[in-house]
Amino acid sequence: MQLDNATIKRLKGIGHELKPVVMIGNKGITPTITEEIDRALSDHELIKVKLPAGTKEERDVIGAELAATAKATLIHSIGRMALLLRKNPNANPKLSNLARHTQ
């Protein structure tokens, strides 16, 4: 999904206020983690994921792998946090982080 700079900036602003929904531990990306990320993206559309400790390159690989596995877009990755987006046309407006922050 191709996003323009204004959209990315807006999504980063929304993501800044979010708490991590999923935290990845030392076991890495497991099927349970993948299922939870898929569910969270379906409900919230924009989620923050806490990545395991490691080098920047390792965290970048994990973030890209998460995005590919979840068929999502990696919006931003800084430190141990990654921001993922997958739009859901049938999202519940009460759960969707995008719908709640539309102005």
C-alpha positions as CSV (number, residue, x, y, z in Angstrom):
1,M,0.0,0.0,0.0
2,Q,1.5,3.4,-1.1
3,L,0.9,6.2,1.4
4,D,1.7,9.9,0.9
5,N,3.8,11.8,3.5
6,A,0.8,13.6,5.0
7,T,-1.0,10.3,5.7
8,I,2.1,8.8,7.2
9,K,2.6,11.8,9.4
10,R,-1.0,11.6,10.6
11,L,-0.7,7.8,11.3
12,K,2.5,8.3,13.3
13,G,0.6,11.0,15.3
14,I,-2.2,8.5,16.1
15,G,0.3,5.7,16.8
16,H,2.2,7.9,19.2
17,E,-0.8,7.9,21.6
18,L,-1.3,4.1,21.4
19,K,-0.1,1.5,23.8
20,P,1.4,-1.7,22.4
21,V,-1.3,-4.3,21.7
22,V,1.1,-7.2,21.2
23,M,4.5,-7.8,22.8
24,I,6.9,-10.2,21.1
25,G,9.1,-12.2,23.5
26,N,12.3,-14.2,23.2
27,K,10.6,-16.9,21.2
28,G,10.1,-14.5,18.3
29,I,7.2,-14.7,15.9
30,T,5.1,-17.7,16.8
31,P,1.7,-18.8,15.3
32,T,0.0,-17.4,18.5
33,I,1.6,-14.0,18.0
34,T,0.6,-14.0,14.3
35,E,-3.0,-14.8,15.2
36,E,-3.1,-12.1,17.8
37,I,-1.6,-9.5,15.4
38,D,-4.2,-10.6,12.7
39,R,-7.0,-10.2,15.2
40,A,-5.8,-6.8,16.5
41,L,-5.4,-5.5,13.0
42,S,-8.9,-6.6,12.1
43,D,-10.3,-4.8,15.1
44,H,-8.1,-1.7,15.4
45,E,-6.6,-1.3,11.9
46,L,-3.6,0.6,13.3
47,I,-1.6,-1.1,16.1
48,K,1.6,-0.7,17.9
49,V,3.8,-3.8,18.5
50,K,6.6,-4.1,21.0
51,L,9.6,-5.9,19.5
52,P,12.1,-8.1,21.3
53,A,15.5,-6.7,22.3
54,G,18.3,-6.9,19.7
55,T,20.2,-4.8,17.2
56,K,18.4,-2.3,15.0
57,E,18.9,-4.6,12.0
58,E,17.3,-7.5,13.8
59,R,14.3,-5.4,14.8
60,D,13.9,-4.1,11.3
61,V,13.8,-7.6,9.9
62,I,11.3,-8.7,12.5
63,G,9.1,-5.6,11.8
64,A,9.2,-6.3,8.0
65,E,8.4,-10.0,8.7
66,L,5.5,-9.1,10.9
67,A,4.1,-6.8,8.2
68,A,4.5,-9.4,5.5
69,T,2.9,-12.2,7.6
70,A,0.0,-10.0,8.6
71,K,-0.5,-8.5,5.1
72,A,-0.1,-5.1,6.7
73,T,2.0,-2.0,6.0
74,L,4.9,-1.1,8.4
75,I,4.3,2.6,8.9
76,H,7.1,3.3,11.4
77,S,9.6,1.5,13.5
78,I,11.6,3.3,16.2
79,G,13.4,1.6,19.1
80,R,11.5,-1.5,20.1
81,M,8.2,-0.3,18.7
82,A,6.6,-1.0,15.3
83,L,3.5,0.6,13.9
84,L,1.4,-1.6,11.6
85,L,-1.6,-0.7,9.4
86,R,-4.1,-2.9,7.7
87,K,-7.3,-1.2,6.6
88,N,-10.5,-3.0,7.2
89,P,-13.6,-1.8,5.3
90,N,-15.9,-3.4,7.8
91,A,-14.1,-2.1,10.9
92,N,-16.1,-1.4,14.1
93,P,-15.9,2.4,14.6
94,K,-15.8,1.9,18.3
95,L,-12.6,-0.2,18.1
96,S,-10.9,1.2,15.0
97,N,-8.0,3.6,15.9
98,L,-8.4,5.2,12.5
99,A,-12.2,5.9,12.9
100,R,-11.8,7.2,16.4
101,H,-9.1,9.8,15.3
102,T,-10.8,11.0,12.1
103,Q,-11.5,14.6,12.2
